[in-house]
Amino acid sequence: MTDISLFNFAPASQNPATVYIASLVSKHSRRAIKTDLNTIAALTSTGVYDAFTFPWQQLQYQHCAAIRSAPSEKYAPSTANRM
């Protein structure tokens, strides 16, 4: 993902991951989604980003398609599908 600018952080109130995780009612759901988003961010950025620093707002269709296939290469199908 070389065309996503590095270190262009959104404020917490505009960060897609922060807003989404905060909208979840269950503590268990928040923990699970945070873990999944951290995994996706780390896989797609080779460890540069986590769930809260990854530039989600800059993703385009081709990025999402690549991200969708990444977990299936490393995780069991049930785990990859949840991500």
Backbone as CSV, one residue per row, in Angstrom:
resi,resn,N_x,N_y,N_z,CA_x,CA_y,CA_z,C_x,C_y,C_z
1,MET,0.824,-1.178,0.000,0.000,0.000,0.000,0.866,1.237,0.000
2,THR,1.599,1.400,-1.023,2.537,2.506,-1.066,1.893,3.846,-1.364
3,ASP,0.652,3.874,-1.865,0.053,5.152,-2.197,-0.780,5.751,-1.067
4,ILE,-0.740,5.153,0.108,-1.398,5.740,1.276,-0.339,6.516,2.032
5,SER,-0.608,7.797,2.271,0.399,8.637,2.918,0.671,8.176,4.342
6,LEU,1.921,8.243,4.708,2.362,7.834,6.040,2.115,8.934,7.057
7,PHE,1.655,8.514,8.207,1.536,9.379,9.378,0.663,10.608,9.179
8,ASN,-0.462,10.430,8.483,-1.449,11.494,8.340,-2.627,11.114,9.236
9,PHE,-2.483,11.343,10.529,-3.451,10.868,11.517,-4.688,11.752,11.576
10,ALA,-5.841,11.092,11.690,-7.104,11.803,11.897,-7.293,11.992,13.402
11,PRO,-7.958,13.080,13.803,-8.282,13.239,15.226,-9.165,12.073,15.673
12,ALA,-9.120,11.737,16.949,-9.873,10.585,17.463,-11.350,10.654,17.103
13,SER,-11.928,11.827,17.124,-13.356,11.964,16.821,-13.668,11.706,15.350
14,GLN,-12.636,11.697,14.500,-12.820,11.451,13.072,-12.128,10.175,12.616
15,ASN,-11.476,9.490,13.531,-10.782,8.259,13.179,-11.802,7.135,13.027
16,PRO,-11.896,6.529,11.839,-12.904,5.500,11.615,-12.845,4.335,12.603
17,ALA,-11.657,3.884,12.957,-11.543,2.758,13.896,-12.021,3.152,15.286
18,THR,-11.625,4.322,15.743,-12.035,4.792,17.065,-13.547,4.961,17.146
19,VAL,-14.116,5.576,16.136,-15.559,5.814,16.110,-16.320,4.487,16.065
20,TYR,-15.867,3.558,15.207,-16.553,2.270,15.091,-16.470,1.471,16.392
21,ILE,-15.275,1.365,16.955,-15.106,0.600,18.193,-15.937,1.212,19.318
22,ALA,-15.960,2.527,19.402,-16.750,3.195,20.448,-18.250,2.958,20.272
23,SER,-18.688,2.688,19.050,-20.122,2.481,18.805,-20.603,1.096,19.223
24,LEU,-19.683,0.182,19.478,-20.061,-1.174,19.863,-20.480,-1.213,21.328
25,VAL,-21.583,-1.889,21.603,-22.140,-1.928,22.957,-21.378,-2.889,23.860
26,SER,-21.061,-4.044,23.340,-20.441,-5.099,24.134,-18.934,-4.888,24.288
27,LYS,-18.447,-5.023,25.511,-17.010,-4.935,25.778,-16.273,-6.026,25.009
28,HIS,-16.859,-7.205,24.943,-16.266,-8.319,24.198,-16.150,-7.967,22.711
29,SER,-17.179,-7.374,22.133,-17.150,-6.977,20.723,-16.075,-5.930,20.476
30,ARG,-15.985,-4.946,21.376,-14.959,-3.906,21.220,-13.563,-4.510,21.236
31,ARG,-13.333,-5.444,22.145,-12.028,-6.092,22.242,-11.730,-6.908,20.983
32,ALA,-12.715,-7.670,20.511,-12.519,-8.517,19.333,-12.260,-7.687,18.077
33,ILE,-13.045,-6.637,17.882,-12.876,-5.797,16.695,-11.557,-5.039,16.756
34,LYS,-11.188,-4.556,17.929,-9.898,-3.864,18.068,-8.759,-4.809,17.699
35,THR,-8.827,-6.041,18.159,-7.805,-7.035,17.823,-7.769,-7.283,16.322
36,ASP,-8.947,-7.460,15.717,-9.011,-7.703,14.274,-8.475,-6.516,13.479
37,LEU,-8.859,-5.297,13.852,-8.364,-4.119,13.142,-6.862,-3.932,13.325
38,ASN,-6.352,-4.237,14.510,-4.897,-4.193,14.719,-4.192,-5.198,13.818
39,THR,-4.758,-6.388,13.693,-4.169,-7.424,12.847,-4.167,-6.988,11.389
40,ILE,-5.297,-6.484,10.918,-5.384,-6.038,9.526,-4.414,-4.892,9.259
41,ALA,-4.359,-3.922,10.152,-3.445,-2.787,9.982,-1.992,-3.252,9.949
42,ALA,-1.642,-4.152,10.845,-0.265,-4.651,10.889,0.079,-5.459,9.644
43,LEU,-0.836,-6.312,9.207,-0.585,-7.129,8.016,-0.406,-6.281,6.766
44,THR,-1.226,-5.279,6.611,-1.198,-4.485,5.385,-0.137,-3.392,5.391
45,SER,0.400,-3.082,6.541,1.421,-2.032,6.606,2.772,-2.572,7.067
46,THR,2.907,-3.878,7.089,4.114,-4.551,7.585,4.543,-4.023,8.960
47,GLY,3.541,-3.829,9.813,3.816,-3.461,11.191,3.975,-1.986,11.467
48,VAL,3.823,-1.141,10.459,3.998,0.301,10.653,2.837,0.896,11.453
49,TYR,1.620,0.411,11.191,0.419,0.981,11.801,-0.288,-0.002,12.720
50,ASP,-1.120,0.554,13.604,-2.066,-0.251,14.370,-3.464,0.244,14.008
51,ALA,-4.473,-0.252,14.699,-5.854,0.095,14.362,-6.132,1.592,14.453
52,PHE,-5.449,2.276,15.353,-5.746,3.688,15.592,-4.880,4.643,14.787
53,THR,-3.816,4.154,14.184,-2.958,5.019,13.379,-3.057,4.723,11.888
54,PHE,-3.647,3.586,11.527,-3.805,3.233,10.115,-4.721,4.249,9.435
55,PRO,-4.388,4.698,8.228,-5.202,5.707,7.546,-6.430,5.097,6.841
56,TRP,-7.359,4.565,7.617,-8.555,3.914,7.065,-9.305,4.829,6.116
57,GLN,-9.363,6.116,6.438,-10.130,7.071,5.653,-9.572,7.269,4.247
58,GLN,-8.362,6.793,3.998,-7.755,6.953,2.677,-7.905,5.713,1.800
59,LEU,-8.501,4.672,2.328,-8.635,3.434,1.557,-9.586,3.608,0.388
60,GLN,-9.216,2.981,-0.715,-10.068,2.937,-1.893,-10.399,1.470,-2.171
61,TYR,-11.233,1.231,-3.166,-11.714,-0.118,-3.447,-10.573,-1.117,-3.591
62,GLN,-9.549,-0.784,-4.365,-8.448,-1.724,-4.603,-7.712,-2.072,-3.305
63,HIS,-7.622,-1.110,-2.382,-7.001,-1.389,-1.087,-7.859,-2.381,-0.301
64,CYS,-9.162,-2.132,-0.292,-10.080,-3.019,0.448,-10.053,-4.432,-0.108
65,ALA,-9.975,-4.570,-1.423,-9.909,-5.896,-2.031,-8.631,-6.618,-1.603
66,ALA,-7.525,-5.899,-1.573,-6.253,-6.505,-1.142,-6.302,-6.862,0.342
67,ILE,-6.868,-5.988,1.145,-6.984,-6.244,2.583,-7.868,-7.447,2.845
68,ARG,-8.934,-7.586,2.085,-9.870,-8.701,2.262,-9.184,-10.040,2.038
69,SER,-8.216,-10.084,1.144,-7.548,-11.357,0.854,-6.371,-11.646,1.795
70,ALA,-5.816,-10.641,2.437,-4.628,-10.833,3.275,-4.830,-11.806,4.441
71,PRO,-5.890,-11.679,5.250,-6.037,-12.596,6.383,-6.211,-14.061,5.962
72,SER,-6.800,-14.309,4.787,-7.030,-15.688,4.354,-5.729,-16.419,4.057
73,GLU,-4.656,-15.673,3.860,-3.357,-16.289,3.612,-2.687,-16.766,4.894
74,LYS,-3.096,-16.210,6.025,-2.418,-16.518,7.287,-3.305,-17.210,8.315
75,TYR,-4.629,-17.010,8.228,-5.549,-17.492,9.264,-6.524,-18.515,8.710
76,ALA,-7.119,-19.280,9.628,-8.151,-20.228,9.259,-9.331,-19.468,8.647
77,PRO,-10.100,-20.121,7.764,-11.219,-19.437,7.102,-12.197,-18.770,8.059
78,SER,-12.545,-19.415,9.155,-13.504,-18.795,10.075,-12.940,-17.524,10.708
79,THR,-11.671,-17.500,10.995,-11.040,-16.321,11.573,-10.918,-15.222,10.514
80,ALA,-10.470,-15.577,9.320,-10.306,-14.596,8.244,-11.640,-13.964,7.869
81,ASN,-12.699,-14.738,7.832,-14.016,-14.209,7.478,-14.529,-13.228,8.514
82,ARG,-14.185,-13.444,9.783,-14.621,-12.525,10.834,-13.940,-11.172,10.683
83,MET,-12.720,-11.185,10.209,-11.975,-9.937,10.044,-12.552,-9.149,8.894
